[in-house]
Amino acid sequence: MQPNIQAFFDPATWTVTYVVFDERGGSCAIIDPVLDYDPKAGRTNTASADKLIAFIHEQLLTVGWILETHAHADHLSSEHYLKGKLGGKTAIGDHIPAVQQTFKKLFNMEAQFIPDGSQFDHLLADDESFSVGKLTGKAISVSGHTPADMAYQFEDAIFIGDNLFMPDIGTARADFPGGDARQLYRSIRKLLDFPSETRLFMCHDYPPKGRAAQWQSTVAEERAHNIHVHDGISEEEFVAMRTARDATLEMPVLMLPSVQFNVRAGQMPPAEDNGLSYFKIPINVI
């Protein structure tokens, strides 16, 4: 059974969220949902998430899964909010404890935060299958951007997270804690070994001037035209390019609040004795 796919593009963070479902009145999975966040005011709102809720209600869908491709560094996840409104199980790749350990140390997170992935309902292993109504999904480990990146396959569609972008944009950075350009190359080639007609759905698009946002490509298009990793680019060439390019990039605007939030499965840090939650900013570390 081919999946039905509805995309929601968030221009504030260049993120694409997907609702994947079997049929109207059936079951769905939500992939990479966004919680809106104003870094100047330190305020969240749920406008983007509420669009998903409206669509899911309109289609009479039951949420089976809320899936994260990784612990994002460029937007906050609305998975906890959506679970409270719609139900479903939250899930991420089973290497998330390594990411949690890194950021627990960096942010000196509370002792009660245990970096074992238990904040999520389920940790998906490489090649693990799961059901979304009449659909069968499969988790595909694609580490490199972070140690815990996971892609999700439904028939001929793969939701690839941050590894690849549209061919004219290239590939994701690999200089975040735990990132590895060599492993990123190998994960990308793993994706590009799928049949040429396989549809690839991006987590982000950063369109150049004059091009509207896009988020769907194919294995054939990426192998022929991706500016960073088309056929003929060796692992050594890619690693050299990626390392040099990453050294010129600024940190994402929302990185510091995002990772503190997302390793907690979309929940705020615990309130302090004044009843308020806070994000921490480590000084002269990043």
PELIN-V625483 format. One record per backbone hydrogen bond with DSSP energy under -0.5 kcal/mol. CO is the residue of the C=O (numbers start at 0). NH is the residue of the N-H. If there is no record, write none. Layout:
# PELIN-V625483
CO_NH + CO_NH
This chain:
# PELIN-V625483
3_20 + 5_18 + 7_16 + 8_10 + 9_12 + 9_13 + 9_14 + 13_204 + 14_9 + 14_16 + 16_7 + 17_19 + 17_30 + 18_5 + 18_20 + 19_28 + 20_3 + 22_25 + 25_61 + 26_21 + 27_63 + 27_64 + 28_19 + 29_66 + 30_17 + 32_77 + 33_35 + 34_75 + 35_44 + 36_38 + 37_41 + 37_42 + 42_37 + 44_35 + 45_49 + 46_50 + 47_51 + 48_52 + 49_53 + 50_54 + 51_55 + 52_56 + 53_57 + 54_58 + 55_60 + 56_59 + 58_24 + 61_27 + 61_63 + 63_88 + 64_29 + 65_90 + 66_31 + 68_149 + 69_71 + 75_34 + 77_81 + 78_82 + 79_83 + 80_84 + 81_85 + 81_86 + 82_86 + 85_62 + 88_65 + 89_120 + 89_121 + 90_67 + 91_123 + 92_95 + 94_97 + 94_98 + 95_99 + 96_100 + 97_101 + 98_102 + 99_103 + 100_104 + 101_105 + 102_106 + 103_108 + 104_107 + 109_112 + 111_113 + 112_114 + 113_115 + 116_119 + 121_91 + 121_123 + 123_93 + 124_127 + 127_138 + 129_136 + 131_134 + 134_131 + 135_154 + 136_129 + 137_152 + 138_126 + 139_150 + 141_144 + 143_179 + 145_143 + 145_148 + 148_141 + 150_139 + 151_158 + 152_137 + 153_156 + 155_198 + 156_153 + 157_159 + 157_200 + 158_151 + 159_162 + 160_202 + 162_171 + 165_168 + 165_169 + 166_226 + 168_170 + 169_164 + 175_178 + 179_183 + 180_184 + 181_185 + 182_186 + 183_187 + 184_188 + 185_189 + 186_190 + 187_191 + 188_192 + 189_192 + 190_193 + 194_197 + 195_219 + 197_218 + 198_157 + 199_201 + 199_216 + 200_159 + 202_15 + 207_210 + 214_201 + 216_199 + 217_221 + 218_222 + 219_223 + 220_224 + 221_225 + 222_230 + 225_229 + 229_232 + 231_233 + 233_237 + 234_238 + 235_239 + 236_240 + 237_241 + 238_242 + 239_243 + 240_244 + 241_245 + 242_246 + 244_247 + 245_248 + 251_254 + 253_257 + 254_258 + 255_259 + 256_260 + 257_261 + 258_262 + 260_263 + 260_265 + 260_266 + 261_264 + 271_274 + 275_271 + 279_281 + 281_284
